[in-house]
């Protein structure tokens, strides 16, 4: 679209639970458990090593994986 991309990061790839055999689809109890694990992982990482979290979010985006992507761009 002609924008200059300044920064890209991706959120936690919750689908990793599916790939590891924990199918939360249609199983709300397991879905809540997986979501809680994701929140715990991210909150501890951000609390103890914010720099590593930033690197990880950028690496997920670069690999094209993650639940959502955040793109900071500007018009040239």
N, C-alpha and C positions, 0 to 999 in steps of 0.2 A: 504494500500500500504506500510505499515511499517514505515511511517513517524511519528515523534513526533509533535503533533499539539501544537503550542505555543499560538495561538490567533485565534479567529473566530468572525467575525461580519457580519451583514447583512445590506443591504441598505433599505431605506424606502419601505414598502410594498404598492406600488401604487395600488395593487389590492383591497385595502380597499375601494376604491371608488366604485368598482364593487359591493362589498358586501353591501355597503350602498345604493345601487340603482342608482348610477350615472354611467351608462354604457357608457363609452367613446369609446368603440370599434366601429369603423366605423363612429365616430363623432369627427372629428378633432378639432372643436371649443371647445367642452367639454374636449377633451383630453389635449389641451393646457391649459385650465383653471385648470384642476386637476394637471397638471405638475407644473404650476405656484404656486398653493397652496402648493404642496410638497416642492418646492424650498424655498418658504417663511417660511414654518414651520421649515425646517432644518437650514436655514441660521440664523433665529432668535434664535433657540435653541443653535446652535453652538456659536453665538455671546454672548449670555447671560448666558449659563450654559453648558460649554463644557463637564464637568464631567457627567451630566445627559445624554447628547447625547451619550457619550461612553457607559454608562450603558444600554441605550435603544438599541443601535446597537448590543450589545452582547446579550441582552435579546431576540431580534428578531431572532438572529441566533440560540440561544438555543431552541426557540420555533419552529424553522424550517420555519419561514416566512420571506419574504423579496424578493426584486427584484433580487438582486445579493448577493453573499456571498464572503467575503474575508477571506482566510485562510492563516495564516502564519505557516509554518511547516519546520522542518529540518530533514535531513536524520540522522538516529541514528548512 
